[in-house]
Amino acid sequence: MLAHQMNSETSEISLSFDTLQSSWFGGRAEQPVLSAFGFRLSGGGAHQSKTMMQRELESLIAPGRVTGDELKFAAIEENVLGKSTANSRRLTFQHMASLYGLVVQPPMTRVFLKLWESDSEGHNLQALLVSLARDPILRETARVVLKGAIGESVQRPLFEEALSSAHPGRFSEKTIRSAAQNCAATWTQSGHLQGSVKKVRRRVSPTPATVALAALLATVAGFGGPAILSSIWMQILDLSPDQALDQLRRAEAIGLARVRSAGDVTEISIRQPMAATLGVRELEHV
């Protein structure tokens, strides 16, 4: 349980977009804990060649099909992804397994799969949250989306600039262009952007279970109490701290969070309620 004093200063925290990458992790973050939970802290990711593959996820994850072996068999042998060749099936599943941890499933993936079963309305944003946790390339484009006002045009060159700035000289222009296109497509699949050629910023509406997942990621990422509510993980869901707190109270009603307030003190507990409700006992030890 994390207890911190809620006051006007902490509830109005605004993250610096110039240091967005470091803003994903708070002062309590511990690299071994992050890695064991399922975060990827460095390197490239699926978005160098793929999007978050929302349509493929919807086809692949189904009741009674959750273990790594079951998912691999369905993708490659049963071709539930609808790919034309065996090689494309294997390659697509390889990217999906890397992005979501589908084969050797860390606690993050187990929580994701459990929520997927019970909250169909939250699929796109839950997939986005896990993709952000596991792909540094995608994380580096978040500032482009968050800086865009609702209704404003957000075009691919902005994504290219963000990636080039984050990796000067590391990637070729072709790789930057491809990754930028894939990242923009992922933000479209999540609902933050709308349009095929001209993309426009839209506000997303997360479910309580999705907000609980964001709070869990924020907690493991080193944030506590009110800092959870104002973290980048909640900003991604277009929530103010007050809105995030309200949604966590709704998540409490379905057993995914515990929120207690007494005067200026707000206590937020995520891991223990989720461990009990979802049956992911590893959360109690992360």
Secondary structure, 3 states (H helix, E strand, C coil): CEEEECCHHHHCCCCCHHHHHHHCCCCCCCHHHHHHHCCCCCCCCHHHCCCCCHHHHHHHCECCECCHHHHHHHHHCCCCCCCCCHHHHHHHHHHHHHHHCCCCCCHHHHHHHHHHHHCHHHHHHHHHHHHHHHCHHHHCCHHHHHHCCCCCECCHHHHHHHHHHHCCCCCCHHHHHHHHHHHHHHHHHCCCEECCCCCEECCCCCCHHHHHHHHHHHHHCCCCCHHHHCCHHHHCCCCCHHHHHHHHHHHHHCCCCEEEEECCEEEEECHHHHHHHHCCHHHHHC
